[in-house]
Amino acid sequence: MNGIGFFGKLPATGDFVARGLEPGLRPFLDQWLTGNFAQRAQTPDDWPENGYRAIVKWNKIWLVLLILPSNDKAGRKFPLAVCRTTHSAPDRQSADRWCDAIHFQAQKAIADGINANDLITAFTGMPLPDINPDKNAKQEQIWP
């Protein structure tokens, strides 16, 4: 695993998709996204233009997340979360740079109906900025 993956809905698929995730991460993301974003996903026009960003700790791993409103082929709304795993708590500024770097490709997948396999291939081939550590990071942060 190269540290980048995603979970959620894509218009090209009929149900939830996940690629590139650490073993056991999918159920955590499903529960976390449902608790924090499932209701918001019902009103995608109310989302910030660049989606939400988050830093979350799962077990001993930190996640940097870009969360965008999306839906599946049947129109059922649920977010798409693209994540990067790190072993150190990330700082918010470098997390923002990373989210900015992947935003276009994630949004394109939603708008153009790109499938999950092509999306993970696109992400793994992208040069992405490093994520710097932050010794004072909180366990969970969400921001627009």
N, C-alpha and C positions, 0 to 999 in steps of 0.2 A: 504494500500500500504506500502511495506517495503522499498521503496526508490530505488529499482533496477528494471530496465525494459530495453526494447530494441525496435528499429524500423529499418526497412530496408528490405533487401532481404536475403532469405535463399534458398539454392539449393533444399531443400525438398518441397518448396511451389511454387505455380504458380504466386504469386503476392507479394505485400508488406505485411509484418507482423509487428505486434506490440503487446507487452505484458507488463503488469506491469507499464504502464505510468500514470502519473497524468492526470486528465481530461483536455483536451485542449492542451496537450504537443505534441501530434502526428503531428498536422499541423505545429507547429513551427519547430519540428525536420525535417519534410519533406522539408520545405522551406530552412532551414539552411543547411542541407546536400546537397540539390540540388545546392545551391549557392556556397558552399565551396568544395564539393567532387564529384559531379556527373561526371564532366569531368575526374578527376583523376581515378575514378572507371573504366574507359574504358581501362586503362593500369595498371592492378594489379601488374605486374612484377616490376613496378617502385616505388611501395610503400615501406616504411621502413618495415623491417621484423616483428616488433612488432606493426605495424599499426600506426595511428596517435592518439594523445591524445588531449583533449580539456577541457577547463573550460569556460562555457558560462552561462550568467545570463538570465533567462527567468522569466518575471514578478518579483516576489520577491523571486524566488527560484534559486539556483545555481545548475548547472549540471556538473558532471564530466563524460566525454565521452571517450570510447575506440572505435575507428572507424577503421573497417577492410574492405578491398575490398571483395565484394561478388557478387552473381547473383541469379536469381530465376531459377526454373526448366526449363524454356525456354531459359536460357542463357543470359537474359537481365541483364546487369551489373548495380549495385547500391550498395553503402556501407551498411554494418550492423553497427549500432551504439548501443552499450550497455551503459546505463547511470545510474548514481546514483544521486539522488537529495539530496540536503542539504539546510538548511535554513541560513547557514553562508557561506561566501566566502571561498572556500577551498584553501589550500596551494598546490603548485605544487608538492612538494616532496611526500606528502601523496596521492595526486591524482595519481601520477606515481605508487606508491605501490598498490593502488587499481586496476589500469589498469593491472599491472603485475599479480595480483592474479586472474583476470578473463580471461586473454588472452587465456590460454590453452583451457578452456571450449568453449569460443567463436570461436576460430579457429577450434576446433574439430567439432563443429556444422556445420561449413561451409564445412570442408573437408569430413566429414562422413555423411552428409545429415540428421542431426538431426532436428526433427520438432520443431516448435515454442513452443508448450506446454511442451515438454521434456526439452527444453533449459531453459525456465523460472523456471521449477521445479529444474533443476540443479543449477541455480544461487541462488535461494532462500534457498537452502540447504547448501550453501557454507559458511564456516567461512571467513569473509572478514575483512580486516584491516579498522580501523577507518579513517575518513578523518578529518584532523585538520584544524581549521579556520585560515584565513590569512586576517587581517584587511586592508592590502594594495593591495589586489588582483585587477587586472584589470577586466573590464567587460567581455573581451573575450581573450582567449589565445589558440593557436593551436601549437603543436610541435610534431616532430616525436618521 
